[in-house]
Amino acid sequence: MWMYKSDLNYIIRILFFLGLVCSFVPATFGSTGCGGYLTISAGITRSFGVPPGYPAYSHCIWIIVAEPDLHARLSILSFSGQTYGGDCVDTLTVRDGDIDQADLLETTCGTVSNTVVTSSGRWLWVQFKSDGSDSTSSVSLSLTTVTAGHSMENLTNPLAACKSFEFQCSNLVCLPRSYICDGFNDCGCMENCDESDCIGLGFAPLTQLGFSAGIGVGMFIFIFIFVWLWEKRRRRMAKQKEREDRMKEEGRGRPSKNKKDDKKDKKAKRKKMEIYWVS
């Protein structure tokens, strides 16, 4: 019994340690310093992008709006994407509007320089995404305006206000509140966004996956050992009870010493009576 309690206490300690590890599974993967809501006025040139050596799983979304009667013009000064197995993994995407369903103007995972993209209205949606490998390259972009040549006062902002059950990022992207602190930078920005105020250890997604797998395996091992110890104890107790019951049955059927003497006396008296009647 002492061995069982000792083993169980050891397993409880393991479970407590696994619980601590679970509580520190990271909620964010690190910062990229990218993304935002940008406004551009006539005669202004604005530079932005991602600095060299951006971390793995970078995700940046810029929503750009020009002043009334102006088009937004984006210059891709330099970008070197990546492919793996024929699929794009580091990608730059530009859309003609301020939502991710707007018409596609440019998407590339190759090497691009001095490429110009102009909006048909006042808005542009720019996204940069990278895979799990670090990079030494950078994303360099420049923003200016072009006179429309006609009034665009009647154009309404295609970006709808966030609903009451949604979270509004600082770049005005709307997300379900369930995305907050889920470990993925869904907003595509770093300040006042879905992963900004989350507590975590700053691990990469693959590290988080390793933690999750390790915790799952640890829980499986714990359950297996616990069930094995419980079954072992149950069988031991069943055998002990069976042994005790057998000893009780044997004790109940065994006559006492006094009863044996009484039986002998009765036999002796019966024998004397038989001799008496015969004689």
LOZA-279790 format. One line per field, with one value per residue (C-alpha): x negated, y negated, z negated; residue number from 1. Coordinates in Angstrom, 3 decimals, always signed. Layout:
N
c1 <- c(X;...)
c2 <- c(Y;...)
c3 <- c(Z;...)
nr <- c(NUM;...)
This chain:
279
c1 <- c(+0.000;-2.885;-4.356;-1.040;-0.770;-4.375;-3.791;-0.559;-2.237;-4.950;-2.350;-0.516;-3.773;-4.215;-0.654;-1.239;-4.385;-2.495;+0.180;-2.447;-3.841;-0.321;+0.225;-2.891;-2.130;-2.793;-0.065;-2.259;-5.252;-7.184;-6.899;-7.470;-6.990;-4.752;-1.209;+0.957;+3.539;+1.812;+3.149;+1.440;+1.830;+0.956;-2.728;-3.784;-5.983;-5.791;-8.130;-7.280;-7.891;-9.596;-13.222;-15.902;-15.944;-12.200;-11.267;-9.480;-5.717;-5.636;-2.217;-1.672;+1.440;+1.422;+4.673;+3.953;+6.294;+5.558;+7.200;+10.374;+9.866;+6.519;+5.406;+2.970;-0.171;-2.365;-5.958;-7.524;-11.140;-12.557;-11.146;-12.602;-10.035;-10.549;-9.098;-9.129;-8.197;-6.754;-4.486;-4.852;-5.834;-6.983;-4.387;-3.505;+0.099;+1.731;+5.509;+7.583;+9.558;+9.220;+10.503;+9.008;+11.748;+10.950;+9.725;+6.171;+3.624;+0.356;-0.832;-4.371;-6.792;-9.687;-12.246;-10.621;-11.994;-10.645;-7.149;-4.305;-0.679;+2.083;+5.536;+8.688;+10.195;+8.635;+7.780;+5.160;+4.832;+1.257;+0.318;-3.028;-3.266;-6.284;-6.745;-8.541;-12.098;-13.942;-15.097;-17.865;-15.955;-13.555;-10.364;-10.789;-7.687;-6.945;-3.605;-2.558;+0.626;+1.868;+4.561;+7.709;+8.698;+12.306;+14.218;+14.303;+16.321;+19.216;+17.048;+17.888;+15.376;+15.631;+14.320;+17.331;+17.250;+16.585;+19.631;+20.219;+19.007;+15.815;+12.409;+11.044;+7.296;+5.280;+5.074;+8.926;+9.105;+12.108;+11.742;+13.892;+13.060;+12.190;+9.009;+7.648;+4.576;+4.890;+1.173;+1.525;+1.138;+4.422;+4.648;+1.395;+0.133;-1.698;-0.294;+3.283;+3.863;+5.101;+1.775;+0.531;+1.376;+1.073;-1.215;-3.513;-7.098;-7.675;-8.132;-7.756;-4.699;-6.755;-7.960;-4.373;-3.407;-6.207;-4.965;-1.427;-2.590;-4.752;-1.888;+0.413;-2.093;-2.703;+1.014;+1.349;-1.545;-0.068;+3.343;+1.764;-0.371;+2.525;+4.860;+2.137;+1.494;+5.217;+5.806;+2.799;+4.162;+7.666;+6.377;+4.231;+7.170;+9.411;+6.884;+6.513;+10.291;+10.547;+7.846;+9.568;+12.941;+11.369;+9.788;+13.152;+14.867;+12.212;+12.498;+16.319;+16.230;+13.496;+14.928;+13.522;+11.529;+14.424;+16.846;+14.444;+14.306;+18.102;+18.363;+15.906;+17.830;+21.096;+19.507;+18.098;+21.485;+23.227;+20.723;+21.242;+25.006;+24.602;+22.412;+24.927;+27.871;+25.939;+24.906)
c2 <- c(+0.000;-2.367;-1.770;-2.679;-5.959;-6.820;-6.187;-8.190;-11.165;-11.063;-11.090;-13.999;-15.979;-15.261;-16.423;-19.617;-20.340;-19.736;-22.147;-24.829;-24.259;-24.534;-27.855;-29.286;-28.179;-31.404;-33.637;-35.585;-34.831;-38.047;-41.411;-42.475;-46.237;-46.379;-47.107;-50.152;-52.605;-55.179;-58.435;-60.274;-63.875;-65.647;-66.376;-63.999;-60.911;-58.367;-55.405;-52.264;-48.526;-45.773;-46.113;-43.565;-40.297;-40.167;-37.243;-34.059;-34.181;-37.932;-39.272;-42.920;-44.634;-48.290;-50.020;-53.189;-56.086;-59.187;-62.565;-63.266;-63.562;-61.752;-58.251;-56.357;-55.290;-52.577;-52.023;-48.646;-49.777;-46.370;-43.002;-39.495;-36.808;-33.095;-29.924;-26.359;-23.428;-25.815;-27.525;-31.097;-31.355;-35.004;-37.041;-40.683;-41.399;-44.695;-45.118;-47.958;-48.908;-48.586;-45.056;-41.664;-40.887;-43.909;-43.472;-42.172;-44.628;-42.837;-39.689;-38.361;-36.076;-36.838;-39.618;-42.965;-46.498;-49.856;-48.509;-51.053;-50.268;-52.908;-52.645;-53.273;-55.040;-56.431;-53.177;-50.439;-47.221;-45.913;-42.638;-40.985;-37.414;-35.209;-31.551;-29.925;-30.731;-33.928;-36.228;-38.751;-40.651;-43.551;-45.045;-48.633;-50.569;-54.184;-55.971;-59.068;-60.443;-61.174;-63.707;-61.935;-64.502;-64.193;-64.473;-61.428;-63.086;-60.692;-57.629;-56.069;-54.327;-50.603;-49.723;-49.102;-49.845;-46.873;-45.206;-45.137;-41.541;-42.245;-43.567;-46.597;-46.557;-49.762;-49.335;-49.206;-45.494;-43.855;-40.411;-38.059;-38.536;-34.853;-35.687;-37.790;-36.168;-32.957;-32.972;-34.260;-37.844;-38.043;-41.844;-42.249;-44.967;-45.124;-47.991;-47.863;-44.639;-41.130;-39.933;-43.216;-42.734;-38.966;-37.237;-34.633;-33.433;-34.631;-31.218;-30.539;-28.590;-25.421;-25.661;-26.109;-23.061;-21.116;-22.212;-21.152;-17.773;-17.247;-18.110;-15.736;-12.881;-13.638;-13.538;-10.221;-8.723;-10.016;-8.496;-5.189;-4.952;-6.042;-3.399;-0.744;-1.562;-1.662;+1.717;+3.171;+1.937;+3.199;+6.684;+6.730;+5.703;+8.289;+11.050;+9.889;+9.914;+13.351;+14.640;+13.136;+14.613;+18.034;+17.846;+16.874;+19.800;+22.205;+20.791;+21.119;+24.836;+25.917;+27.297;+25.994;+28.139;+28.318;+29.515;+32.284;+33.405;+33.358;+35.477;+38.008;+38.152;+38.788;+41.594;+43.134;+42.987;+44.480;+47.327;+47.997;+48.132;+50.644;+52.851;+52.588;+53.689;+56.510;+57.836)
c3 <- c(+0.000;-0.796;+2.663;+4.272;+2.364;+3.219;+6.926;+6.888;+5.217;+7.867;+10.652;+9.009;+9.007;+12.720;+13.426;+11.442;+13.477;+16.747;+15.578;+14.997;+18.488;+19.963;+18.224;+19.895;+23.453;+25.320;+26.588;+28.998;+31.194;+31.116;+32.796;+36.360;+35.928;+38.991;+40.081;+39.496;+40.795;+43.029;+44.452;+47.296;+48.417;+51.652;+52.139;+49.347;+49.750;+46.967;+46.572;+44.618;+44.657;+42.705;+41.546;+42.502;+40.594;+39.953;+37.689;+38.670;+39.197;+39.724;+40.667;+41.611;+42.943;+43.951;+44.819;+46.799;+47.510;+49.598;+49.148;+51.173;+54.955;+54.730;+55.695;+53.503;+55.351;+53.865;+54.977;+54.176;+53.878;+52.971;+51.997;+52.141;+51.501;+51.017;+52.497;+51.232;+53.439;+56.003;+53.428;+52.212;+48.551;+48.216;+50.080;+50.726;+51.776;+52.822;+53.286;+54.737;+51.641;+47.898;+47.314;+48.056;+50.609;+52.799;+56.377;+56.622;+58.020;+57.263;+55.532;+55.649;+53.876;+56.208;+56.328;+57.120;+57.333;+58.520;+59.183;+58.991;+58.103;+58.131;+56.593;+58.621;+55.631;+52.480;+50.717;+50.847;+48.824;+48.464;+46.793;+46.107;+44.789;+44.125;+43.214;+40.288;+41.393;+40.519;+43.308;+43.819;+46.513;+46.019;+47.433;+48.593;+49.702;+50.542;+50.685;+52.637;+54.218;+57.721;+58.591;+59.682;+62.306;+61.209;+57.985;+55.710;+52.972;+53.608;+52.943;+49.603;+47.412;+48.207;+44.765;+42.550;+38.841;+36.599;+35.078;+31.329;+31.049;+33.032;+32.011;+33.881;+34.488;+34.672;+38.468;+38.485;+39.294;+37.607;+36.034;+33.939;+30.267;+30.031;+31.993;+29.128;+27.523;+29.547;+30.387;+33.957;+35.162;+37.062;+37.055;+38.954;+36.609;+33.303;+31.193;+29.875;+31.787;+30.975;+29.508;+27.997;+24.301;+24.071;+21.588;+23.077;+23.310;+26.871;+28.495;+32.205;+33.461;+33.998;+30.412;+29.272;+31.312;+29.637;+26.223;+27.094;+28.390;+25.307;+23.002;+24.886;+24.669;+20.998;+20.241;+22.086;+20.112;+16.858;+17.591;+18.627;+15.462;+13.240;+14.706;+14.432;+10.768;+10.012;+11.652;+9.841;+6.500;+7.285;+8.049;+4.924;+2.763;+4.448;+3.734;+0.150;-0.359;+1.216;-1.121;-4.166;-3.138;-2.694;-6.140;-7.654;-5.952;-7.204;-10.711;-10.672;-9.667;-12.100;-15.434;-18.672;-21.096;-23.583;-20.909;-19.978;-23.601;-23.835;-20.714;-22.108;-25.384;-23.530;-21.532;-24.722;-26.473;-23.448;-23.408;-27.124;-26.619;-23.798;-26.009;-28.852;-26.728;-25.162;-28.532)
nr <- c(1;2;3;4;5;6;7;8;9;10;11;12;13;14;15;16;17;18;19;20;21;22;23;24;25;26;27;28;29;30;31;32;33;34;35;36;37;38;39;40;41;42;43;44;45;46;47;48;49;50;51;52;53;54;55;56;57;58;59;60;61;62;63;64;65;66;67;68;69;70;71;72;73;74;75;76;77;78;79;80;81;82;83;84;85;86;87;88;89;90;91;92;93;94;95;96;97;98;99;100;101;102;103;104;105;106;107;108;109;110;111;112;113;114;115;116;117;118;119;120;121;122;123;124;125;126;127;128;129;130;131;132;133;134;135;136;137;138;139;140;141;142;143;144;145;146;147;148;149;150;151;152;153;154;155;156;157;158;159;160;161;162;163;164;165;166;167;168;169;170;171;172;173;174;175;176;177;178;179;180;181;182;183;184;185;186;187;188;189;190;191;192;193;194;195;196;197;198;199;200;201;202;203;204;205;206;207;208;209;210;211;212;213;214;215;216;217;218;219;220;221;222;223;224;225;226;227;228;229;230;231;232;233;234;235;236;237;238;239;240;241;242;243;244;245;246;247;248;249;250;251;252;253;254;255;256;257;258;259;260;261;262;263;264;265;266;267;268;269;270;271;272;273;274;275;276;277;278;279)
